[in-house]
């Protein structure tokens, strides 16, 4: 049985992001005029450089400058393209990568529910692997079995709480940064401001990697229990 706790929250954040991107379309229509004005000034300044250079270099530089500007302006000003291409990659890729690396079998739409399901499945497998009779078992056997479950709960729940809180915070922060994405893409048009675009890309990449790392850490914990504590479906008590 798949557990869904955070999916409604994540769906609400995704819906809010889509709604804000509709408003961002209006913002970019104004910013596009500003960017276009700065680009004209930028081309005029480059014309002074072209004036003192050879014709071959001039034509090549003009061609690549116009091609670069066309691609960047399309990605920055076409909010519908950004909405259907960039946002799904940023939101869905960490989920797929985290579930794939950690070996999660549940098709959860977010890493929070995936972590909860993986932890729950590991707990059920641990409990089912404890084989003894409460009437016939020795005292040390019962003690080891109880300690195994206790350590799993006490060691896993704090990490799970931190992971869930961090992942939800990262989801909200990623949504905010994604909403401002078209502006940062526009910064790539000029060499002097391209550093802000790469800073935005680095921030998004860091958020995505952090989400994946939580899934990998929990996957390592579950894998260790399944390979070294549980032997052939039975815990050595």
N, C-alpha and C positions, 0 to 999 in steps of 0.2 A: 504494500500500500504506500503510495507516494504521499509525502507530507508537503502541503503548500501553506507556508506561513507568510512569506515575504512577497509572494507573487502579486497580490493586490496592491501592495505599496509600490513595487517596481512598475506595475502597469500605470498607476497614477502618475508616477514621475515621468514615464515615457509619454503619457498623454499631455502632461503639462509642458514637456519639451516641445512636442509637436505644435501645441498651441502658441508657445512663445516664438517658434520659428516662423509662424504666420505673421506675427508682428515684426519679426526681424526682416521680413521681406520689404516692409515699408521703410525700415531704417536703412537698409542697403540701397534702396532706390535713391535716397538722399546722399548717402555716403559715396555711392557710385559716381555722382556728379563731382564730388570733392576729389575723389581718386582720379577721375578723368582730367580734372584741371591740373592736379599735380603732375600727372603723367605728361601732359602737354609741355609743362615747364621743364620736366626732366628730359624730354626729347629735344627741346630747344637747347638745353645745356649740352647734351651729347652732340648736337650739331656742330658746336664749336670744336669738339674733339675730332669729329669726322672731317672738318674743314682742313685740319692739319695732317690728315692721314691719307694713305693711298686709296684709289677708287675701289680696289678689290676688297680691302678690309672694310671700307665703308658699306658696300652693298651687303657683305656678309653680316656685318653688325646690325644693319637695318633689318635684314630678314629675320635674324634670330631675336632681335628686340621686339619686333611686331608679333612674331609667333609666340614668344613667351608671354607678352601682354595679353594676347587673345586667350590663351589657355587659362591664365590666372584670373582674368576678369570674368571669364565664363564660370569658373568654379566659385568665385567670390560672389558674383551677382545673381547666379542661378540658384536661388534658395531651394527650389524644388529638386534640382539635381543633388544638392548637398543633403537635403532631407532624406532622399531615397538611396544615397550611396554611402556617404561618410558616416552618418549616424548609425545605421544598422551594423556597419563593420565595427565601430567602436563599442557598441552595446552588446553585440552577439559574439564577437570573436573571443573575448576573455572567458565567456561561459563555455563555449565549445572547447577551447584549449584547456581550461581548468578541468572540465569533466573528462576530457580525453587522457590527460596526463595522470590524473588521480585514479582513473579507472572507474569512475562513477557510472553505474548502469542506468540510473534514472534520467529521463529526458526532461530535467527541470529547466524552466525558462530563465532561471537566475542562479547564481552561485550560492546564495543563502539557503534556499530550499535544497540545493544539491548537497551542501555541507550537512544540513540537518538530516537528510535522508541517509547519507553515508554514515554518519555517526549513529543513527538509530539502527541501521542494518548491522553495523559492527557490534553494537550492544546486544542485539537479539542473537547474533551468531555466538557471541561470548557466553551468554546465558545458556543457550542450547548446547554448547560444548561441554558444560559442566555436568558430568555423569557420575552420580553417586546416590546412594540411598541414605536418607537422613537417619534411618534407624541402625543401619549397619556400618556407616562410615566412621572412620576414626576422627578424633577431635581436630588433629592437624589438617586433615583433608577438608573438613568444613571450613576451617580457618583460612586455608589457602584459597578456596573457592570464593568466600566472602571478600577477602582482600583483593582478589582479581577484579571482581565487579566494582568494589569500592574505589580502587585506584583508577579504573576506567572512567567512572563517573566523576570523581574529584579532579582527575587530571584533564579530562576532556571538556567538561562544562565551562570552566573559566576560559579556556582557549576558544570554545565555541561562542561564548558571549562576546569576547573581544573581536572575533572574526565577524560575527553578525553585525555588531555595531560599526565596525570599520567599513565593511562592504556596503552597508546602507548609506553611510556618510560619503563614501567614494562614488556611489551611484548618484547621489544628489549633486556632489561637486562636479562630476563629469557632465551631468546634464547642464549645469550652469556654464561650464567652459565650452560645451558644444554649441550652446545658443550664440555665443560670441565668436564662433569659429569663422564665419564669413569675413568678419572684420580683419582677423589675423591672416587669413588667406590673401586679402587685399594688400597687407603689409609686404607680402613677398614680391610685389611689383617693383619695389625700389631696393637697391642694394643696401641703402642706409637703414632701412626698417625691416629687412628680411630676418634679422635676429629675433624679432618679436614673434614671427611665424614659427621659427624653429624652436623657440622657447615654448610656444603653445603646443607644438607637436611633442616635445619632450615631456611636458606635463601630462598630456593625454596618454602617452606611452607609459609613463610611470604609474598612472592610475590603473591602466589595464594590467600591467605586470604585477602590481600589488594584489589585485583581485585573484590572479592566477596562483600566486604564491600561497595564499591561504588554502586554496583547494589542494595544492601539492603537499603542503605540510600535513593536512588532515589525511590525505591519501597515504603518506608515508607512515603515519601512526596506525591506520587501519591495516596496511600491508604488514607492518611489523607484528601486530597482534595475530594476524592470520597465518604468518609464516613461522613465528618463533614461539608463540604462546599456545595457539591452537594447533594440534597435530592430528591430521586426518579427521578433522571435525570434532575432536575431543580434546579438552584441556587436561594437561597432566596434573591431576590433583592427587 
